[in-house]
Amino acid sequence: MKRTFVRFLADESGATAIEYGLIAAGIALAIIAVVNGIGSNLNTQFSSLNSSLK
């Protein structure tokens, strides 16, 4: 029983999966922020272009 508990404490495969998940979530948030900023900028540019064409 003691050996099983020690092996459980030494197993770090779950921690690695959690770290990869956190990295993926951080990258996804960065991509969303960039796309949101670019989308707002493009909307402004198209609105300006539409106004100048009228």
Secondary structure by P-SEA (a helix, b strand, c coil): caaaaaaaaacaaaaaaaaaaaaaaaaaaaaaaaaaaaaaaaaaaaaaaaaaac
